[in-house]
């Protein structure tokens, strides 16, 4: 399957949610995946605790690495339309290893073909929770491909409600609270009356009502620029922070 | 007044889906959707030939004036404080003035034109790091294939790549310097790298923190390369550079480099929206700028809260932070207004103009035609179209085409039709 066919499998023409699928990983599949075998089988996760697809509900899967793809495929079996929102760039010596996700997307494309997801299936947006947290401390000579999500990466609350969606479930691992970048998205939805619930994949639930707190620079025109500049930090530190340089320049 | 454009039929949905996919995979268009808006328009903006000819004339005059003013302004340290620049950038400019400024190559500028009830006007010039090359070249060519009565207005990415090749030589190594983590910026650099490759230049996609200088010569300090570079292409705004750690030597983009840069960070002098505030103090004559840019004031010297004005941050990008009272909520406007009152030196007020709407099947839209120049020669255009008279992140990219030589479309009064397949 070519990288383009792979993208079309995940974001078929004529499906409304396909518009939001991020193409950057697919566009570079030949560079990062190159036909490799995924580290994890494509359908191993139990999702019985997640409600079956309903037109009134959307999901956001925000778990680390390739597990998010596997979870997306499992949810596809429950009637959801997985929508990949991976937006990490590709370069030599990258800070974030996108390859496992790319391989899983490639393998998953074949699986998706056979699932017969309904055209009006509700979306399950897929994110890599490790988008800002590389396994190893990033060195100064690395290619910085950490990324964050912005409200513009998702449909607006108005669009969701127009499609009948009034509830969003957030799936994370080890927590059920959103990260700071996602809080900018979810708070907009919450303010528009969309009901938010969070669940921890590690615990298999239970669902807990989310009350998203106001993140810094919420709705500020400068947020996007400031975030990319690395001037804002969340409580765990390092939100968009520049990769530190070695003590001496030159050399 | 006759509109400078012709109406055009949108692409058929199946054709547009194909164009969108080709834009993604062939032209590195990796942000085809922004919130609820498809970022690519399904129809082109087809200019009348005489309209494009006029834009070429105006843009080339603007480019010559801009470069002359920038040259003079670099030596006028007394005026730098009026431009709303970060303190560290101002210090770097002062050093550049002491005769060690970094050399430029293939100077790229984009002038943003709007058609108004009084003819063409510009809202601003992107003299520092103009974007949109992948849409202006790649996407535009894809759309043009469906409108055989038209032609493109140029291939800005290809011509820019060729200019770099001509200046630096075939086989040269060039660093494309940008915020690597930001896919919106990375996509344009990735596309330019492809075009440079075709032109015979080896491109390296790196961040500004990866560039160091040894005896004035730029080289890469990365885990994958430590090669010297023959040239640098900067797509990282000059005013962001001071946010980098000092150890990475970001001042080399302003001064001290012997490696040519496109564009040197001294471009920030004319990038500032407060540039018009120093015109009267320059010896350089700027008649085209004065004719085309709406009246521009320090907010302290005009009634900027009235509906006749809008306010812009001195160093804003992509419409970020523009205060346009009747297109935003009261809360958004008041937030901006508070900032203008607290920091008027970082803002500028500009008199509003009445933009000519472009009729589309979705209703009236307001086009902005960003005309690129390379070394003062027009090389193409980047079209955007907004539902409201403010071009910001909600705007769509629209292919700018020009009616073909043999099609007197106005005389026959028919629409430009797409090629049915």
Interface residues (C-beta under 8 A of the other chain):
Chain A: X3 X4 X7 X8 X13 X19 X20 X22 X23 X24 X26 X27 X87 X88 X89 X91 X92 X93 X139 X140 X141 X142 X143 X144 X145 X146 X147 X151 X152 X154 X155 X156 X158 X159 X219 X220 X221 X222 X224 X225 X228 X229 X230 X231 X242 X243 X244 X245 X246 X247 X248 X249 X250 X251
Chain B: X14 X17 X21 X24 X25 X28 X29 X30 X32 X33 X34 X35 X36 X38 X179 X180 X181 X182 X183 X186 X187 X205 X206 X207 X209 X210 X212 X213 X214 X221 X222 X223 X224 X225 X240 X243 X244 X245 X246 X247 X248 X249 X317 X320 X321 X332 X335 X336 X393
